[in-house]
Structure formats: structure tokens, C-alpha cells
Amino acid sequence: MAYSDKVLDHYENPRNVGKMDDNDINVGTGMVGAPACGDVMRLQIKVSDDGVIEDAKFKTYGCGSAIASSSLLTEWVKGRTLEEATQIKNQDIVDELGLPPVKIHCSVLAEDAIKAAIEDVKRKRDSK
Amino acid sequence: MQFPIYLDYSATTPVDPLVAKKMAECLTLESNFGNPASRSHMFGWKAEEAVETARRQVADVLNCDPREIVWTSGATEADNLAIKGAAHFYNKKGKHIITSKIEHKAVLDSCRQLEREGYEVTYLDPSEAGFITPQAVAAAIRPDTILVSLMHVNNEIGVINDIEAIGKVTREHKVIFHVDAAQSVGKQEIDMESMQVDLMSLTAHKVYGPKGIGALYVRRKPRVRIEPQMHGGGHERGMRSGTLATHQIVGMGEAYRLAKENMVEENARILALRTRLLAGFKGMEEVYVNGDVDNRVAGNLNISFNFVEGESLMMALRDLAVSSGSACTSASLEPSYVLRAIGLNDELAHSSLRISIGRFTTEEEIDYSIEKIKEAVTKLRELSPLWDMFKDGVDLDQVKWAAH
């Protein structure tokens, strides 16, 4: 399969790879996918008191498009408010990376991951 | 070194220059272009002679009578002709067929077609090492069984079935035995004197011959009958009509001659390269060889690097032409059915690479590949949440995944 230059760039130089402390109340973790399906994404965000995403990290097991989708997403969410981050749609990722139809599920997974991370941090804060 | 490095010899092989030379001699006006079926002039006679020489060369590899070789367009056609041809001819005797879950699609889909026609098919499970045992075949044979179809060497994992032993079982039960030998010619000894095989599918392009040509071996003693699937001018004693492609056939003959001549020496060299490759991964954690390690053809290594997905691994290995059992590399988005059938979990199937070594592979290329693969696996594991969890001691089987 031929990859777009943007997918290749994210794959070769993934942004914001890493892991945050899940016990931190300001950290939200979204882990989506399953090894059996060939992709697992873990997306983490660190949120300031006024609801701005200060930092984002990811690790992804999956194809190049899955890695690129999650890498791109970490770039996009940094500096956005939680509200703004929920507005990101998988189609935005498809368009930006030029994903072919067979790889659209990678972008869906990325959208699910950020939503799960936001939910997680909200839940943590609510239960405080 | 030339990039990318070709390590996908199980998919196809380049045509040997000696083969290409022979083929080029059968195309133009000045050369041997005639129709082998033309009986009335020199052009036809010359072409026929070339075809018969090639037939002998193929028969020599099988240690059989040249009259037992029927030219086809490849192993897929040979599989279709053997399975449908035998099933249709012997359907008065019964309508039960035995095959296995790890056969090539040409065999599985031919069987599926027969199921639609009212036949019944038993799909045997391979052992974890990848074998079909004679015992399993014997246990599956019923009074209405007419055909057993099994491969000699598996295309994905390279393991070798004991055809001689299985042939004893089928002969004893008077069941036709078809063997797909697309992956074994030039890699394994084939002997129709000792192997009680009735039909055998062959191809040229896995043995440094051209694509688009193959053959079906059809035993004469005891005689095996098949219904033709291609009707026309009655070529190949009525079993497969169609003008013989002289250049293709000559190419297959020469490729088989070379295969026979070089087999022992070539396999020793290739095995040394594979041993070197496997040794190169020593010390890496969570690396698994898929299928039996010892009883497999020299050129095949099917290996899983746990917690790394196959397609992303191949992306990092753009310098290397290899294949993967990962779902993402297939149109169906399913991981390899062969690896699943030998009991691999989905993760390991997704994480597999098939590296196949051949005639033109060098030691330098192997060493380069080892370094590249190690580098890529390390990089992708750094990126992998599964690797993190494994390192943290999390049992991945106990995790509840949100399937999608």
C-alpha cells in the first residue's frame, strides 16, 4: 500500500510518544482497540485547572495509519480546551492524512481515544 | 547491495537468466515459434520436440513417466483441475472430500465450489507444528470418501507434510490423493515411485521459472481419471485443451532441470542463511517461530515479534521485501488463516513476518536484514502500549478490551 507523505512523516517521526502518570488527577487516559483487531491506542492528556489540554502523549500498537492518526491527534489537542477537543472528528484526521477508505477505522479509533481520555479526566475530577 | 532486498521467494522468484535465455529462443520468426500441435510442417515438429523435452525435464524431478505430466497455466489451474476433475469423474463412488484448514486458497475455494455442487468436505485441523498426520487422514476417511487433497509444503510456514505416509493411507482405502507441490519442487525430494500420490500440482514461478505455467501430474498406474475443466482442441490427451505455450513450457522445463541439478547444494546454502538469520534474533524477547522449526523447507522463516503489528513493521522495513500474516496487509482485514489454524492468537498472527530466502540471497543481505528488523522492532515496541503493559507485568489476556 502506498502511504501519503504525511502518514510517513508521522510514522517516521512520531510526535509526543510517551506515558503519563495515570494516578495524576489531571491526567486522562483513553485506551481503545484490541490486540486481536490489530490496533490498540493509548492516548493521554494533561489538563490544566481551567480545562486546557497542556500536554498529550500516546502509544499505539497498529499499522502505520493508526500510529499516524494518534500522533497527529496529540499535536492537535495540545492547547485546546476539553470542549474544543471533543469537536475533533475522525473525518478531519482522514482529510489531513489522506487516509484511504480501508484505513478509516484508524481515524475512528483516534477519535474514540481522545473522547475516552476526556471522559476519564472529567470522571476523575467529578469523583474528587 | 541492491535495495529493496528481495526476501519473498515463497511468493514468487525471479526467472533464472538461463531460463529466460531458453524462453527467448521460442518467440520470434527466426526461432522456435511454431504451434506444437501443428503436425504438417517443421515449425510444429520443432516446437513439439521442445515441449516434450520440457515434459521429460519436469518428469525427471518427479521421477515419473513424462506422459503423466499435463501442462496447465499454473498451480491454481492444476488444483482446480485435480479437485473438480477427480470429484466430477468419481461422483458415482461418493461425494466426500478431505482437505485441511491450511491449504492454499486454490484448493479451499475449489472445495467450496464442490460444496455448492452438493459434495461434502472435511477440513482437517493441523497440529500446532503445522502438520497433517496420516492418522488424522485415516480417521476422517469414510466409505463415500473419493479424494484427499493436501499440500506438500505450506506456503506460509514452510512445514513439510509426510506425503509418503499419507499416501499409504489413501491407497489402502482406495481414495484418490492430490498433493499441491507448488512450494516443494526444488526444495524437497519428490519421488512418484515411493510416494503413492495420484495427482500433483506443480508450478514454474516458485522455482525460478516464468509465471503463467504449471502442470498437473496424473498417475497412469494405477490409472487416475479426471474430467477436463477446459474444453477445446483436445490437447494434453483431452485433459486440458488450449494451444501449448512453448516458451512458457520450455522455461518451466529448464527451471526444473536447474532445480534438480542444484537442489542439494542450493538447499544447504539457503539453510545456512536461514540459520544465520534466526541466530541474529537471539537474545530478543518475545520472538516466536511459527510452525515446526526443523521439519520445514530451508528458505522459509515465519516469525512473530510480539507486541509489534506486522504492517507497521513492514513499513519500517521498506528496504526489505517480505510479507506478513497481519490483517492489515490483506484485503479481507483478517489475520492469516494458516497461523490462526495452528493455534496462534490474533496478536501473534498480526505480529508475524514471513521471510523467504532463495537462490540469489546473499549473506550480506541477511546481515543487513537482521539489523534492520531489530532496529524496527525496538522502535515499534517503544511505541507500543502492549509492550509497556507487558513490561509492567500486566497479563494481556486478562485485560478487557473494547473490541471495535
Interface residues (C-beta under 8 A of the other chain):
Chain A: Y3 Y11 P14 V17 K19 M31 V32 G33 A34 P35 A36 C37 G38 D39 V40 M41 R42 K59 T60 Y61 G62 C63 G64 A66 I67 V102 H105 V108 L109 D112
Chain B: F307 V308 E309 E311 S312 M315 A316 S326 A327 C328 L333 P335 N345 D346 E347 H350 E382 L383 S384 P385 L386 W387 D388 L396 W401 A402 A403 H404
